[in-house]
Amino acid sequence: MKTTIISKSLLAVALTLTMASFTSDKKESSAEAAKRDGFGASIFQVAHSSKVKLAVNTADESRLRVTLRDTRGKIYYDESNKTNQYRRTFDLADMSDGTYYFEIAHKDHTLKKELKLQTTPDKAITFQ
């Protein structure tokens, strides 16, 4: 009798684990999908300045669009061109404190890079 209860319990646990592995859908993030398709972007602050550099690489020379927005959707910069290597330096000295987003669109992928500006004696820039 005990072996029947134990074997039924083990069977129930095994079925639960099997079903859990099928139900946990492993979707790749938009950044991972873009990287897989040869599209990547990086952003970094120029040392001791209020400037940031944006670098975008693509696998081919398809249309690339770069937009800088705030949280309310106001556009501060918008550029679109065909290139496989995009490099640009942005001076953020005249921008007010807050959260901004670089949106980089290439084919069916869009990457969002967040940056936060905070006034200190030296303007602080934080990336997410």
N, C-alpha and C positions, 0 to 999 in steps of 0.2 A: 504494500500500500504506500509506504514512504517513497519507494523508488518511482512510483507512478506520479506522485505529487512533485517530486524533485525533477523528473524528466519533463513533465508538463511546464514547470516553472522555467527550466532551462530553454525549452522550446519557445516559450513566450518571450523570454529575454532575447533570444537569438532573432526572432522575427521582428521585435521592436528595433533592435540595432540595425538590421538589414533595411527596414523601412525608413529609419532615420537617415541612413546614408543615401537613399534615393531621394528623399524629400529635401535634403539640404542642397539646394541648387547653388553651384559655385559660379556665379556670374562674375565676369571680370569687370573691373572698374573702367571708366572711360579713359583714364590715363593708361591703364594696362593695354587696352585695345588699341589706343593710338600708338603706343610704343611698339606693339606687335606689328602694326602697319607702317612703321618707319616714320613716325611723327613724334617729336619730343620738343619740350620747351623748358628753359631754365631762366631764372631771374635772380639777380644778386645785387646788393648795394655796393657802390663804389666806396672804398674806404674813406672815412672822415668827410663824407659829403652827403648831399641830399639827392644824389643821382642814383638811378638804378639802371642796370643793363639787362636787356631782354635778348635771349638767343633762341632761335627756333630752327630746327633742322627737319626737313622732310625728305622722303625717299625720291620724290620727283618734283618737277617744276609746275605744280598745280596751283590754283588760286589759293592764296593765304590771306586771311583777314585778321588784323590785330585791332582790338578795341579796348580802351581804358574807360571804365565807368565807375561811378560811385554807387552806394547802396540804394539810392533813389532812382538809378537808371540814367542819370545825366552822363552824356558822353563827353569826355575830355580829349580823346584822341581816337581816330578811326582811319585805318589805312588798309588798302587791299591791293595786292599785286601778285605776280607769278614769280616765285623764287623757291629754291630748295634750301637756301641759307639766309635767314633774316637776322640782322643784328641792328639794334637801336639802343641809344642811351637816352633816358628820360630824366629831365631835371624837375624834381618835385618840390623845389624850394618855395614856389608861389602857391602851392596847394594847401588847403586848410586841413586840420586834423580830421581823421576819419578813416573809414575802411573803403578801399578801392579794389577793383578787380580788373585784371588783364584777361580778356577773353580772346583766345587764339583758335580760329576755326580753319580747318583744312579738310576738304572733301566732306565726309560725313562725321568727322570727329570735332569736338570742341573741348578745349582745355581751359580751365579757369584757374588763374593764379591770384590769390588774395594777398593784399598788402595793407598794413595799417600804419598810418602816420600819426605820430604823437609829438607834440611840441615839448622840447626840453632845451637846454642851452644849445645842444646839437640836435637837430631834427632826427628823431628815432624812426626807423623803418623796420617793420616786422613782417615776415612772410609766413603764410600758412600753407 
